[in-house]
Amino acid sequence: MPKTDKSGKARKDELPSTIERSGAKAQQTFAKAHDSAEETYHDEERAHRVAYSALKHTHEKVGDHWEPKEHKGPSDEQAAGGASTRRETHGGVDANASKQHLYDLAKKLDVPGRSGMTKDQLVEALEKANARKTAQSRKK
C-alpha cells in the first residue's frame, strides 16, 4: 500500500505508529523511501526495511517517536549496509553518535544508572527505554 498520496505527502494512516507521532520530515522520508522501494522491488517487507534504513540516516528514535539527528549518516552497521546485510541493528538508536549525545538522550528518557555506563551499555539501555515508551504509547 502506498505511503504517500498523489501529491507526494505522507499518508499518516499508512505509517507505523512511531512515525505517525514524529515530525513531517520523518514521515515524508519514510513514506517516499518506502514507495520508491516498493516500486523497485515489489516486496513489502524489503520496502519497509529500506524505508527504515533511509529514516535512520536522518533521524533517531527517541522514546516513542523519531527526531532529526544532528549529523546525517547511518545510525548503525545494518543501516550502512545493502540488501543482503544481516548485521545487528539498534532499533533506531544512533549507535554512531558520541557517548555524550547518548548520555544526554538517556538523561532525557530518565534511564537509571546512565552515569556509569559505557557507550555500548547506553545504546542498549536506550533501545530498551525506546521500546518501553513505544509500548506505553500503543496502549493509549
N, CA, C and O atoms as a GROMACS GRO file, in nm:
protein
  560
    1MET      N    1   0.084  -0.118   0.000
    1MET     CA    2   0.000   0.000   0.000
    1MET      C    3   0.089   0.124   0.000
    1MET      O    4   0.179   0.134   0.083
    2PRO      N    5   0.066   0.218  -0.089
    2PRO     CA    6   0.148   0.339  -0.093
    2PRO      C    7   0.139   0.418   0.038
    2PRO      O    8   0.033   0.427   0.100
    3LYS      N    9   0.252   0.473   0.076
    3LYS     CA   10   0.259   0.552   0.199
    3LYS      C   11   0.245   0.701   0.169
    3LYS      O   12   0.237   0.782   0.261
    4THR      N   13   0.243   0.737   0.041
    4THR     CA   14   0.223   0.877   0.003
    4THR      C   15   0.097   0.889  -0.081
    4THR      O   16   0.054   0.792  -0.145
    5ASP      N   17   0.036   1.009  -0.080
    5ASP     CA   18  -0.081   1.032  -0.164
    5ASP      C   19  -0.035   1.086  -0.300
    5ASP      O   20   0.085   1.095  -0.326
    6LYS      N   21  -0.129   1.122  -0.384
    6LYS     CA   22  -0.096   1.168  -0.519
    6LYS      C   23  -0.011   1.295  -0.520
    6LYS      O   24   0.064   1.318  -0.614
    7SER      N   25  -0.023   1.375  -0.415
    7SER     CA   26   0.057   1.498  -0.408
    7SER      C   27   0.196   1.474  -0.350
    7SER      O   28   0.278   1.566  -0.343
    8GLY      N   29   0.223   1.349  -0.307
    8GLY     CA   30   0.354   1.316  -0.253
    8GLY      C   31   0.365   1.331  -0.102
    8GLY      O   32   0.473   1.311  -0.045
    9LYS      N   33   0.255   1.365  -0.037
    9LYS     CA   34   0.256   1.379   0.109
    9LYS      C   35   0.232   1.244   0.176
    9LYS      O   36   0.165   1.157   0.121
   10ALA      N   37   0.290   1.228   0.295
   10ALA     CA   38   0.277   1.103   0.368
   10ALA      C   39   0.132   1.080   0.410
   10ALA      O   40   0.064   1.172   0.457
   11ARG      N   41   0.084   0.958   0.393
   11ARG     CA   42  -0.048   0.918   0.440
   11ARG      C   43  -0.031   0.869   0.583
   11ARG      O   44   0.018   0.759   0.607
   12LYS      N   45  -0.072   0.950   0.677
   12LYS     CA   46  -0.048   0.918   0.817
   12LYS      C   47  -0.112   0.787   0.860
   12LYS      O   48  -0.057   0.716   0.944
   13ASP      N   49  -0.226   0.753   0.803
   13ASP     CA   50  -0.294   0.629   0.841
   13ASP      C   51  -0.222   0.504   0.789
   13ASP      O   52  -0.257   0.393   0.827
   14GLU      N   53  -0.122   0.522   0.703
   14GLU     CA   54  -0.045   0.411   0.648
   14GLU      C   55   0.092   0.396   0.714
   14GLU      O   56   0.166   0.303   0.682
   15LEU      N   57   0.126   0.486   0.805
   15LEU     CA   58   0.258   0.486   0.866
   15LEU      C   59   0.261   0.407   0.996
   15LEU      O   60   0.160   0.400   1.066
   16PRO      N   61   0.377   0.348   1.030
   16PRO     CA   62   0.392   0.286   1.161
   16PRO      C   63   0.368   0.390   1.270
   16PRO      O   64   0.393   0.509   1.250
   17SER      N   65   0.319   0.346   1.385
   17SER     CA   66   0.279   0.439   1.491
   17SER      C   67   0.391   0.530   1.539
   17SER      O   68   0.366   0.647   1.569
   18THR      N   69   0.514   0.480   1.547
   18THR     CA   70   0.624   0.566   1.593
   18THR      C   71   0.650   0.679   1.495
   18THR      O   72   0.693   0.788   1.534
   19ILE      N   73   0.625   0.653   1.369
   19ILE     CA   74   0.646   0.756   1.266
   19ILE      C   75   0.527   0.851   1.262
   19ILE      O   76   0.543   0.970   1.234
   20GLU      N   77   0.408   0.799   1.289
   20GLU     CA   78   0.289   0.885   1.299
   20GLU      C   79   0.309   0.993   1.405
   20GLU      O   80   0.264   1.106   1.388
   21ARG      N   81   0.377   0.957   1.515
   21ARG     CA   82   0.400   1.050   1.627
   21ARG      C   83   0.521   1.140   1.603
   21ARG      O   84   0.557   1.219   1.690
   22SER      N   85   0.583   1.128   1.487
   22SER     CA   86   0.704   1.205   1.454
   22SER      C   87   0.670   1.323   1.366
   22SER      O   88   0.557   1.338   1.319
   23GLY      N   89   0.770   1.407   1.343
   23GLY     CA   90   0.751   1.525   1.260
   23GLY      C   91   0.728   1.494   1.114
   23GLY      O   92   0.747   1.381   1.069
   24ALA      N   93   0.686   1.596   1.040
   24ALA     CA   94   0.652   1.580   0.899
   24ALA      C   95   0.772   1.531   0.816
   24ALA      O   96   0.754   1.453   0.723
   25LYS      N   97   0.892   1.577   0.850
   25LYS     CA   98   1.011   1.537   0.773
   25LYS      C   99   1.037   1.387   0.789
   25LYS      O  100   1.070   1.320   0.691
   26ALA      N  101   1.022   1.335   0.909
   26ALA     CA  102   1.041   1.191   0.932
   26ALA      C  103   0.934   1.112   0.856
   26ALA      O  104   0.964   1.010   0.794
   27GLN      N  105   0.812   1.159   0.860
   27GLN     CA  106   0.702   1.092   0.790
   27GLN      C  107   0.727   1.090   0.640
   27GLN      O  108   0.708   0.988   0.574
   28GLN      N  109   0.769   1.203   0.588
   28GLN     CA  110   0.795   1.216   0.444
   28GLN      C  111   0.912   1.127   0.401
   28GLN      O  112   0.904   1.060   0.298
   29THR      N  113   1.018   1.128   0.479
   29THR     CA  114   1.136   1.046   0.447
   29THR      C  115   1.098   0.899   0.440
   29THR      O  116   1.131   0.830   0.343
   30PHE      N  117   1.028   0.850   0.542
   30PHE     CA  118   0.988   0.710   0.546
   30PHE      C  119   0.895   0.678   0.430
   30PHE      O  120   0.916   0.579   0.359
   31ALA      N  121   0.793   0.759   0.409
   31ALA     CA  122   0.692   0.732   0.308
   31ALA      C  123   0.750   0.729   0.166
   31ALA      O  124   0.722   0.639   0.088
   32LYS      N  125   0.831   0.828   0.135
   32LYS     CA  126   0.889   0.834   0.000
   32LYS      C  127   0.986   0.718  -0.025
   32LYS      O  128   0.986   0.659  -0.132
   33ALA      N  129   1.069   0.687   0.074
   33ALA     CA  130   1.163   0.576   0.060
   33ALA      C  131   1.087   0.444   0.045
   33ALA      O  132   1.125   0.359  -0.036
   34HIS      N  133   0.981   0.427   0.122
   34HIS     CA  134   0.901   0.306   0.115
   34HIS      C  135   0.840   0.289  -0.023
   34HIS      O  136   0.850   0.182  -0.085
   35ASP      N  137   0.776   0.394  -0.072
   35ASP     CA  138   0.708   0.384  -0.201
   35ASP      C  139   0.806   0.360  -0.315
   35ASP      O  140   0.777   0.284  -0.407
   36SER      N  141   0.921   0.424  -0.309
   36SER     CA  142   1.023   0.403  -0.411
   36SER      C  143   1.074   0.259  -0.409
   36SER      O  144   1.089   0.196  -0.514
   37ALA      N  145   1.101   0.207  -0.290
   37ALA     CA  146   1.149   0.069  -0.277
   37ALA      C  147   1.042  -0.031  -0.319
   37ALA      O  148   1.072  -0.133  -0.382
   38GLU      N  149   0.917  -0.004  -0.285
   38GLU     CA  150   0.807  -0.093  -0.324
   38GLU      C  151   0.796  -0.099  -0.476
   38GLU      O  152   0.776  -0.206  -0.534
   39GLU      N  153   0.809   0.016  -0.539
   39GLU     CA  154   0.802   0.022  -0.685
   39GLU      C  155   0.921  -0.052  -0.749
   39GLU      O  156   0.906  -0.117  -0.852
   40THR      N  157   1.036  -0.041  -0.688
   40THR     CA  158   1.158  -0.104  -0.740
   40THR      C  159   1.161  -0.254  -0.716
   40THR      O  160   1.189  -0.330  -0.809
   41TYR      N  161   1.132  -0.297  -0.594
   41TYR     CA  162   1.150  -0.438  -0.556
   41TYR      C  163   1.021  -0.520  -0.554
   41TYR      O  164   1.028  -0.643  -0.555
   42HIS      N  165   0.905  -0.457  -0.552
   42HIS     CA  166   0.775  -0.528  -0.546
   42HIS      C  167   0.772  -0.626  -0.428
   42HIS      O  168   0.725  -0.739  -0.441
   43ASP      N  169   0.822  -0.579  -0.316
   43ASP     CA  170   0.831  -0.662  -0.196
   43ASP      C  171   0.808  -0.572  -0.075
   43ASP      O  172   0.892  -0.488  -0.043
   44GLU      N  173   0.696  -0.589  -0.008
   44GLU     CA  174   0.656  -0.504   0.104
   44GLU      C  175   0.757  -0.508   0.218
   44GLU      O  176   0.792  -0.404   0.273
   45GLU      N  177   0.804  -0.626   0.254
   45GLU     CA  178   0.899  -0.637   0.365
   45GLU      C  179   1.029  -0.563   0.332
   45GLU      O  180   1.083  -0.491   0.416
   46ARG      N  181   1.079  -0.581   0.212
   46ARG     CA  182   1.202  -0.513   0.173
   46ARG      C  183   1.181  -0.361   0.168
   46ARG      O  184   1.268  -0.285   0.209
   47ALA      N  185   1.067  -0.318   0.120
   47ALA     CA  186   1.036  -0.175   0.115
   47ALA      C  187   1.035  -0.116   0.255
   47ALA      O  188   1.082  -0.005   0.277
   48HIS      N  189   0.981  -0.191   0.349
   48HIS     CA  190   0.977  -0.147   0.488
   48HIS      C  191   1.118  -0.132   0.544
   48HIS      O  192   1.149  -0.032   0.610
   49ARG      N  193   1.204  -0.230   0.517
   49ARG     CA  194   1.344  -0.224   0.565
   49ARG      C  195   1.418  -0.107   0.503
   49ARG      O  196   1.492  -0.036   0.572
   50VAL      N  197   1.399  -0.086   0.373
   50VAL     CA  198   1.464   0.026   0.304
   50VAL      C  199   1.418   0.159   0.363
   50VAL      O  200   1.499   0.249   0.384
   51ALA      N  201   1.289   0.171   0.389
   51ALA     CA  202   1.234   0.295   0.443
   51ALA      C  203   1.292   0.325   0.581
   51ALA      O  204   1.328   0.440   0.610
   52TYR      N  205   1.302   0.224   0.666
   52TYR     CA  206   1.362   0.246   0.798
   52TYR      C  207   1.509   0.280   0.787
   52TYR      O  208   1.560   0.365   0.861
   53SER      N  209   1.578   0.217   0.694
   53SER     CA  210   1.720   0.248   0.675
   53SER      C  211   1.738   0.393   0.632
   53SER      O  212   1.826   0.463   0.682
   54ALA      N  213   1.655   0.438   0.539
   54ALA     CA  214   1.661   0.578   0.496
   54ALA      C  215   1.631   0.672   0.612
   54ALA      O  216   1.698   0.774   0.629
   55LEU      N  217   1.531   0.638   0.691
   55LEU     CA  218   1.495   0.721   0.806
   55LEU      C  219   1.610   0.729   0.907
   55LEU      O  220   1.635   0.835   0.964
   56LYS      N  221   1.680   0.618   0.928
   56LYS     CA  222   1.789   0.614   1.024
   56LYS      C  223   1.909   0.698   0.981
   56LYS      O  224   1.997   0.725   1.063
   57HIS      N  225   1.914   0.739   0.857
   57HIS     CA  226   2.023   0.826   0.812
   57HIS      C  227   1.998   0.972   0.852
   57HIS      O  228   2.093   1.049   0.863
   58THR      N  229   1.873   1.008   0.875
   58THR     CA  230   1.841   1.147   0.906
   58THR      C  231   1.776   1.167   1.043
   58THR      O  232   1.772   1.278   1.095
   59HIS      N  233   1.726   1.058   1.102
   59HIS     CA  234   1.653   1.067   1.228
   59HIS      C  235   1.699   0.957   1.324
   59HIS      O  236   1.759   0.858   1.283
   60GLU      N  237   1.670   0.977   1.452
   60GLU     CA  238   1.695   0.874   1.552
   60GLU      C  239   1.572   0.859   1.639
   60GLU      O  240   1.496   0.953   1.659
   61LYS      N  241   1.554   0.738   1.690
   61LYS     CA  242   1.437   0.713   1.773
   61LYS      C  243   1.466   0.764   1.914
   61LYS      O  244   1.568   0.732   1.975
   62VAL      N  245   1.373   0.844   1.965
   62VAL     CA  246   1.382   0.899   2.100
   62VAL      C  247   1.247   0.872   2.166
   62VAL      O  248   1.148   0.939   2.138
   63GLY      N  249   1.246   0.773   2.254
   63GLY     CA  250   1.121   0.734   2.318
   63GLY      C  251   1.028   0.670   2.218
   63GLY      O  252   1.060   0.565   2.161
   64ASP      N  253   0.912   0.730   2.196
   64ASP     CA  254   0.810   0.670   2.110
   64ASP      C  255   0.798   0.739   1.974
   64ASP      O  256   0.698   0.721   1.905
   65HIS      N  257   0.900   0.817   1.935
   65HIS     CA  258   0.895   0.888   1.808
   65HIS      C  259   1.036   0.907   1.752
   65HIS      O  260   1.134   0.871   1.817
   66TRP      N  261   1.045   0.965   1.634
   66TRP     CA  262   1.174   0.989   1.568
   66TRP      C  263   1.203   1.139   1.564
   66TRP      O  264   1.115   1.220   1.535
   67GLU      N  265   1.328   1.175   1.595
   67GLU     CA  266   1.371   1.315   1.593
   67GLU      C  267   1.488   1.330   1.496
   67GLU      O  268   1.566   1.237   1.478
   68PRO      N  269   1.501   1.448   1.434
   68PRO     CA  270   1.615   1.471   1.343
   68PRO      C  271   1.748   1.456   1.416
   68PRO      O  272   1.762   1.497   1.531
   69LYS      N  273   1.846   1.396   1.347
   69LYS     CA  274   1.979   1.382   1.403
   69LYS      C  275   2.059   1.508   1.377
   69LYS      O  276   2.031   1.583   1.283
   70GLU      N  277   2.159   1.532   1.461
   70GLU     CA  278   2.248   1.647   1.442
   70GLU      C  279   2.333   1.630   1.316
   70GLU      O  280   2.358   1.725   1.243
   71HIS      N  281   2.378   1.506   1.293
   71HIS     CA  282   2.464   1.477   1.178
   71HIS      C  283   2.402   1.362   1.099
   71HIS      O  284   2.370   1.258   1.155
   72LYS      N  285   2.387   1.382   0.969
   72LYS     CA  286   2.329   1.278   0.885
   72LYS      C  287   2.428   1.164   0.865
   72LYS      O  288   2.550   1.184   0.866
   73GLY      N  289   2.374   1.046   0.848
   73GLY     CA  290   2.455   0.927   0.825
   73GLY      C  291   2.390   0.807   0.889
   73GLY      O  292   2.297   0.822   0.968
   74PRO      N  293   2.436   0.687   0.855
   74PRO     CA  294   2.374   0.566   0.910
   74PRO      C  295   2.386   0.560   1.062
   74PRO      O  296   2.486   0.603   1.119
   75SER      N  297   2.284   0.506   1.126
   75SER     CA  298   2.282   0.500   1.271
   75SER      C  299   2.352   0.376   1.326
   75SER      O  300   2.392   0.374   1.442
   76ASP      N  301   2.366   0.274   1.244
   76ASP     CA  302   2.433   0.153   1.287
   76ASP      C  303   2.484   0.078   1.164
   76ASP      O  304   2.461   0.121   1.051
   77GLU      N  305   2.551  -0.033   1.186
   77GLU     CA  306   2.610  -0.109   1.076
   77GLU      C  307   2.504  -0.161   0.979
   77GLU      O  308   2.529  -0.167   0.858
   78GLN      N  309   2.388  -0.200   1.030
   78GLN     CA  310   2.282  -0.250   0.942
   78GLN      C  311   2.232  -0.140   0.849
   78GLN      O  312   2.210  -0.165   0.730
   79ALA      N  313   2.214  -0.021   0.900
   79ALA     CA  314   2.164   0.090   0.817
   79ALA      C  315   2.267   0.129   0.712
   79ALA      O  316   2.231   0.186   0.608
   80ALA      N  317   2.394   0.101   0.737
   80ALA     CA  318   2.500   0.135   0.642
   80ALA      C  319   2.512   0.032   0.529
   80ALA      O  320   2.571   0.061   0.425
   81GLY      N  321   2.456  -0.087   0.549
   81GLY     CA  322   2.474  -0.196   0.453
   81GLY      C  323   2.374  -0.196   0.341
   81GLY      O  324   2.289  -0.107   0.330
   82GLY      N  325   2.384  -0.298   0.257
   82GLY     CA  326   2.295  -0.314   0.143
   82GLY      C  327   2.186  -0.415   0.170
   82GLY      O  328   2.159  -0.450   0.285
   83ALA      N  329   2.122  -0.462   0.063
   83ALA     CA  330   2.007  -0.552   0.074
   83ALA      C  331   2.040  -0.684   0.143
   83ALA      O  332   1.957  -0.738   0.215
   84SER      N  333   2.159  -0.734   0.123
   84SER     CA  334   2.196  -0.864   0.181
   84SER      C  335   2.262  -0.851   0.318
   84SER      O  336   2.308  -0.951   0.374
   85THR      N  337   2.268  -0.732   0.371
   85THR     CA  338   2.333  -0.709   0.500
   85THR      C  339   2.250  -0.769   0.612
   85THR      O  340   2.128  -0.749   0.618
   86ARG      N  341   2.315  -0.842   0.699
   86ARG     CA  342   2.248  -0.901   0.815
   86ARG      C  343   2.333  -0.871   0.938
   86ARG      O  344   2.393  -0.962   0.997
   87ARG      N  345   2.336  -0.747   0.976
   87ARG     CA  346   2.414  -0.705   1.093
   87ARG      C  347   2.319  -0.665   1.205
   87ARG      O  348   2.198  -0.652   1.186
   88GLU      N  349   2.377  -0.646   1.323
   88GLU     CA  350   2.298  -0.604   1.438
   88GLU      C  351   2.241  -0.464   1.413
   88GLU      O  352   2.311  -0.375   1.364
   89THR      N  353   2.115  -0.447   1.448
   89THR     CA  354   2.052  -0.316   1.440
   89THR      C  355   2.023  -0.270   1.583
   89THR      O  356   2.015  -0.351   1.675
   90HIS      N  357   2.008  -0.142   1.599
   90HIS     CA  358   1.987  -0.089   1.734
   90HIS      C  359   1.852  -0.018   1.748
   90HIS      O  360   1.838   0.072   1.830
   91GLY      N  361   1.756  -0.057   1.668
   91GLY     CA  362   1.620  -0.010   1.684
   91GLY      C  363   1.601   0.140   1.674
   91GLY      O  364   1.513   0.197   1.739
   92GLY      N  365   1.682   0.204   1.593
   92GLY     CA  366   1.669   0.348   1.575
   92GLY      C  367   1.760   0.431   1.661
   92GLY      O  368   1.769   0.552   1.642
   93VAL      N  369   1.828   0.368   1.758
   93VAL     CA  370   1.926   0.441   1.839
   93VAL      C  371   2.048   0.467   1.750
   93VAL      O  372   2.095   0.376   1.682
   94ASP      N  373   2.097   0.588   1.752
   94ASP     CA  374   2.213   0.624   1.670
   94ASP      C  375   2.340   0.576   1.740
   94ASP      O  376   2.404   0.652   1.813
   95ALA      N  377   2.375   0.450   1.716
   95ALA     CA  378   2.492   0.390   1.781
   95ALA      C  379   2.622   0.456   1.736
   95ALA      O  380   2.725   0.438   1.800
   96ASN      N  381   2.619   0.531   1.628
   96ASN     CA  382   2.737   0.602   1.580
   96ASN      C  383   2.753   0.740   1.644
   96ASN      O  384   2.852   0.809   1.619
   97ALA      N  385   2.657   0.781   1.725
   97ALA     CA  386   2.664   0.911   1.793
   97ALA      C  387   2.769   0.907   1.903
   97ALA      O  388   2.815   0.800   1.943
   98SER      N  389   2.806   1.023   1.951
   98SER     CA  390   2.904   1.031   2.060
   98SER      C  391   2.844   0.977   2.190
   98SER      O  392   2.722   0.972   2.206
   99LYS      N  393   2.932   0.938   2.280
   99LYS     CA  394   2.886   0.890   2.410
   99LYS      C  395   2.810   1.000   2.482
   99LYS      O  396   2.710   0.973   2.548
  100GLN      N  397   2.856   1.124   2.469
  100GLN     CA  398   2.789   1.237   2.535
  100GLN      C  399   2.646   1.252   2.483
  100GLN      O  400   2.553   1.275   2.561
  101HIS      N  401   2.628   1.240   2.352
  101HIS     CA  402   2.494   1.250   2.293
  101HIS      C  403   2.404   1.139   2.347
  101HIS      O  404   2.289   1.163   2.384
  102LEU      N  405   2.456   1.018   2.352
  102LEU     CA  406   2.378   0.904   2.403
  102LEU      C  407   2.344   0.926   2.550
  102LEU      O  408   2.234   0.895   2.594
  103TYR      N  409   2.440   0.978   2.626
  103TYR     CA  410   2.415   1.008   2.767
  103TYR      C  411   2.303   1.112   2.780
  103TYR      O  412   2.214   1.098   2.864
  104ASP      N  413   2.309   1.216   2.698
  104ASP     CA  414   2.206   1.321   2.704
  104ASP      C  415   2.068   1.264   2.673
  104ASP      O  416   1.970   1.302   2.737
  105LEU      N  417   2.060   1.173   2.576
  105LEU     CA  418   1.931   1.109   2.546
  105LEU      C  419   1.886   1.022   2.663
  105LEU      O  420   1.768   1.020   2.699
  106ALA      N  421   1.980   0.949   2.723
  106ALA     CA  422   1.947   0.866   2.838
  106ALA      C  423   1.894   0.950   2.953
  106ALA      O  424   1.803   0.909   3.025
  107LYS      N  425   1.953   1.068   2.970
  107LYS     CA  426   1.905   1.160   3.074
  107LYS      C  427   1.764   1.206   3.041
  107LYS      O  428   1.677   1.210   3.128
  108LYS      N  429   1.740   1.241   2.914
  108LYS     CA  430   1.607   1.286   2.869
  108LYS      C  431   1.502   1.178   2.892
  108LYS      O  432   1.387   1.209   2.926
  109LEU      N  433   1.540   1.052   2.873
  109LEU     CA  434   1.448   0.940   2.890
  109LEU      C  435   1.453   0.882   3.032
  109LEU      O  436   1.389   0.780   3.060
  110ASP      N  437   1.529   0.947   3.120
  110ASP     CA  438   1.540   0.908   3.261
  110ASP      C  439   1.586   0.763   3.278
  110ASP      O  440   1.527   0.688   3.356
  111VAL      N  441   1.692   0.725   3.206
  111VAL     CA  442   1.749   0.590   3.217
  111VAL      C  443   1.830   0.583   3.346
  111VAL      O  444   1.925   0.660   3.363
  112PRO      N  445   1.795   0.491   3.435
  112PRO     CA  446   1.870   0.480   3.562
  112PRO      C  447   2.010   0.423   3.539
  112PRO      O  448   2.029   0.337   3.453
  113GLY      N  449   2.108   0.470   3.617
  113GLY     CA  450   2.244   0.420   3.611
  113GLY      C  451   2.326   0.468   3.492
  113GLY      O  452   2.435   0.418   3.468
  114ARG      N  453   2.274   0.564   3.419
  114ARG     CA  454   2.338   0.610   3.295
  114ARG      C  455   2.478   0.666   3.315
  114ARG      O  456   2.562   0.654   3.226
  115SER      N  457   2.505   0.727   3.430
  115SER     CA  458   2.635   0.793   3.450
  115SER      C  459   2.752   0.694   3.453
  115SER      O  460   2.864   0.731   3.422
  116GLY      N  461   2.727   0.569   3.489
  116GLY     CA  462   2.833   0.470   3.495
  116GLY      C  463   2.838   0.377   3.375
  116GLY      O  464   2.913   0.280   3.376
  117MET      N  465   2.759   0.406   3.273
  117MET     CA  466   2.751   0.315   3.158
  117MET      C  467   2.854   0.346   3.050
  117MET      O  468   2.894   0.461   3.030
  118THR      N  469   2.897   0.240   2.982
  118THR     CA  470   2.982   0.255   2.865
  118THR      C  471   2.894   0.296   2.748
  118THR      O  472   2.772   0.297   2.759
  119LYS      N  473   2.955   0.330   2.637
  119LYS     CA  474   2.878   0.369   2.518
  119LYS      C  475   2.786   0.254   2.473
  119LYS      O  476   2.669   0.277   2.444
  120ASP      N  477   2.839   0.133   2.468
  120ASP     CA  478   2.756   0.019   2.427
  120ASP      C  479   2.640  -0.004   2.524
  120ASP      O  480   2.530  -0.039   2.482
  121GLN      N  481   2.665   0.014   2.653
  121GLN     CA  482   2.558  -0.002   2.752
  121GLN      C  483   2.452   0.106   2.736
  121GLN      O  484   2.333   0.080   2.755
  122LEU      N  485   2.494   0.228   2.703
  122LEU     CA  486   2.398   0.336   2.679
  122LEU      C  487   2.310   0.304   2.559
  122LEU      O  488   2.189   0.324   2.564
  123VAL      N  489   2.370   0.254   2.451
  123VAL     CA  490   2.293   0.216   2.332
  123VAL      C  491   2.188   0.111   2.369
  123VAL      O  492   2.072   0.124   2.331
  124GLU      N  493   2.230   0.009   2.443
  124GLU     CA  494   2.137  -0.097   2.482
  124GLU      C  495   2.027  -0.043   2.574
  124GLU      O  496   1.910  -0.078   2.558
  125ALA      N  497   2.064   0.041   2.669
  125ALA     CA  498   1.965   0.098   2.761
  125ALA      C  499   1.866   0.188   2.686
  125ALA      O  500   1.747   0.189   2.718
  126LEU      N  501   1.914   0.262   2.587
  126LEU     CA  502   1.825   0.348   2.507
  126LEU      C  503   1.730   0.263   2.422
  126LEU      O  504   1.613   0.298   2.407
  127GLU      N  505   1.780   0.153   2.368
  127GLU     CA  506   1.692   0.063   2.292
  127GLU      C  507   1.576   0.018   2.381
  127GLU      O  508   1.460   0.022   2.339
  128LYS      N  509   1.607  -0.024   2.502
  128LYS     CA  510   1.505  -0.071   2.596
  128LYS      C  511   1.410   0.041   2.637
  128LYS      O  512   1.288   0.021   2.644
  129ALA      N  513   1.464   0.159   2.664
  129ALA     CA  514   1.381   0.273   2.703
  129ALA      C  515   1.286   0.312   2.589
  129ALA      O  516   1.169   0.341   2.612
  130ASN      N  517   1.338   0.312   2.466
  130ASN     CA  518   1.254   0.342   2.350
  130ASN      C  519   1.142   0.240   2.335
  130ASN      O  520   1.027   0.275   2.308
  131ALA      N  521   1.176   0.113   2.352
  131ALA     CA  522   1.075   0.007   2.339
  131ALA      C  523   0.966   0.023   2.444
  131ALA      O  524   0.848   0.006   2.415
  132ARG      N  525   1.005   0.057   2.568
  132ARG     CA  526   0.906   0.078   2.674
  132ARG      C  527   0.813   0.195   2.641
  132ARG      O  528   0.691   0.185   2.655
  133LYS      N  529   0.873   0.306   2.597
  133LYS     CA  530   0.793   0.426   2.564
  133LYS      C  531   0.697   0.396   2.448
  133LYS      O  532   0.581   0.439   2.450
  134THR      N  533   0.745   0.323   2.349
  134THR     CA  534   0.661   0.288   2.235
  134THR      C  535   0.545   0.200   2.279
  134THR      O  536   0.431   0.222   2.239
  135ALA      N  537   0.574   0.100   2.362
  135ALA     CA  538   0.469   0.011   2.412
  135ALA      C  539   0.365   0.088   2.492
  135ALA      O  540   0.245   0.062   2.480
  136GLN      N  541   0.410   0.182   2.575
  136GLN     CA  542   0.317   0.264   2.654
  136GLN      C  543   0.228   0.347   2.561
  136GLN      O  544   0.108   0.358   2.585
  137SER      N  545   0.286   0.404   2.458
  137SER     CA  546   0.210   0.488   2.365
  137SER      C  547   0.107   0.407   2.286
  137SER      O  548  -0.002   0.457   2.256
  138ARG      N  549   0.139   0.285   2.255
  138ARG     CA  550   0.047   0.200   2.180
  138ARG      C  551  -0.073   0.157   2.264
  138ARG      O  552  -0.180   0.129   2.210
  139LYS      N  553  -0.056   0.151   2.396
  139LYS     CA  554  -0.165   0.112   2.486
  139LYS      C  555  -0.268   0.222   2.502
  139LYS      O  556  -0.383   0.195   2.538
  140LYS      N  557  -0.229   0.346   2.474
  140LYS     CA  558  -0.319   0.461   2.494
  140LYS      C  559  -0.430   0.463   2.394
  140LYS      O  560  -0.515   0.552   2.397
   0.00000   0.00000   0.00000
